[in-house]
Structures are given as structure tokens and as C-alpha cells.
Amino acid sequence: CHDLSRALRLREELAGTPVRLVLDTSHVVAGGGDCVAAARAFGDRLAHVHLRDAVRGDIHRSIGRGEVDFAALIRHLTAVGYEGHYSLELETHDVPEAERPAEAARAGAVVSRLLAEAG
């Protein structure tokens, strides 16, 4: 779902089932949404967070080259006791091919640091 209202309808339709939701940061931001608001709305139905950067209308950005506020999202999820998994999509199409391994390592380091800082 690329917008929060559709995701919330899906959450309601799945009430009472064992099915949980995935929060994909790139799709939230590309659709004009806020990741922290989406995480709040998903609440205890949230099972997985997919970390990838984006700008409105474009989901293909390396971590730090878009508009996703990863620090705010991770702080929020830590504060509410989120125990699900995170995955990092190593999007590197926006950097020259020779720089992609270093960019992937940098993205992993950024996310690891944010998780450590959040506690």
C-alpha cells in the first residue's frame, strides 16, 4: 500500500487474523507519508520494517540520499518496544557502480549506528 489510508483499511480487514504488516519506509515516503505516523498507526500489527530511502515519487535511493527519517523511526520503535525485524535494502542505483560496495557498507554502518543509539 502506497498510502496510509489503504494500509489502515488493510489492517482493519486483517483484525483477528495472525497476519501482520510490513512497514516499507521507501513506499511510505514515496507516497508522501510519514514513517513514524505509519508505525504508530500499524501498532502491534507491525512485524517487520524494511529500510530503504526514498523521495516523494521515487523509491530508489541509497540510505542518506533521500527523505526517510530513519533516526526518528528507529527511536519511536525502540520507545514502544518493537521487537520485530529490520531489513536493509541496499539500493545503490543512484551511485556510480565503482562506488556501490563502499556505499552499501556505509548504509549498513548508518543503520547499525542508529539501532545502537536507540538502545
C-alpha positions in Angstrom: 0.0 0.0 0.0 1.4 3.3 -1.0 -0.8 5.4 1.2 -1.6 5.2 4.9 -5.4 5.2 4.5 -5.2 2.0 2.3 -2.8 0.4 4.8 -5.1 1.2 7.7 -8.1 -0.4 5.8 -5.9 -3.5 5.3 -5.0 -3.5 9.0 -8.7 -3.5 9.9 -9.6 -6.2 7.4 -6.9 -8.4 8.9 -8.0 -7.9 12.5 -8.4 -11.2 14.3 -6.1 -13.0 11.9 -2.4 -13.9 12.5 -1.3 -11.8 9.6 1.0 -8.9 10.4 2.2 -5.9 8.4 5.5 -4.8 6.9 6.4 -1.2 7.0 8.4 -0.3 3.9 10.0 3.1 4.6 10.6 3.9 0.9 7.0 3.3 -0.1 5.7 5.4 2.8 7.8 8.4 1.9 7.4 8.0 -1.9 3.7 8.2 -1.3 4.0 11.4 0.7 3.6 9.8 4.1 5.5 9.9 7.4 7.1 6.7 8.7 6.6 7.4 12.4 2.9 8.1 11.8 2.7 4.8 9.8 4.4 2.9 12.6 2.0 4.4 15.2 -0.9 3.5 13.0 0.2 -0.1 12.5 0.8 -0.5 16.2 1.1 -4.1 17.4 0.3 -5.4 13.9 3.8 -4.4 12.8 6.0 -7.4 12.3 8.8 -6.2 10.0 10.4 -2.9 9.0 12.0 -2.7 5.6 14.6 0.1 5.5 15.2 1.9 2.2 15.5 5.6 1.4 13.2 7.5 -1.0 11.9 10.9 -2.0 8.3 11.5 -3.0 7.6 9.5 -6.1 11.0 7.7 -6.2 11.8 4.6 -4.0 15.3 4.1 -5.4 17.6 6.0 -3.1 20.6 4.9 -1.1 20.4 5.3 2.7 21.0 9.0 3.4 20.2 10.2 -0.1 16.5 10.6 0.4 14.0 11.9 2.9 13.3 9.0 5.2 14.0 10.0 8.8 15.4 6.7 9.9 16.6 8.0 13.3 13.1 9.2 14.3 11.5 5.9 13.2 14.0 3.7 15.0 13.8 5.9 18.1 10.0 5.6 18.0 10.0 1.8 17.5 12.5 1.3 20.3 10.4 3.5 22.6 7.3 1.5 22.0 9.1 -1.8 22.5 9.1 -3.0 18.9 10.7 -6.5 18.8 10.3 -7.3 15.1 13.0 -7.5 12.5 14.6 -4.8 10.3 15.9 -5.4 6.9 18.1 -3.1 4.9 17.6 -2.9 1.2 21.0 -1.9 -0.3 19.7 0.4 -3.0 22.8 1.7 -4.9 21.5 2.6 -8.3 21.9 6.3 -7.5 25.7 6.0 -7.2 28.4 5.0 -9.7 29.0 1.3 -10.0 32.5 1.5 -8.7 31.3 3.2 -5.5 28.5 0.7 -4.8 30.4 -1.6 -2.4 31.5 1.3 -0.3 28.0 2.8 -0.4 26.5 -0.5 0.8 29.0 -0.7 3.7 28.2 3.0 4.6 24.5 2.3 4.6 24.9 -0.7 6.8 27.1 1.3 9.2 24.5 4.1 9.4 21.6 1.7 10.2 23.8 -0.2 12.8 24.7 3.1 14.5 21.1 4.3 14.6 20.0 1.0 16.1 22.8 1.1 18.7 22.0 4.7 19.6 18.3 3.9 20.1 19.2 1.3 22.6 
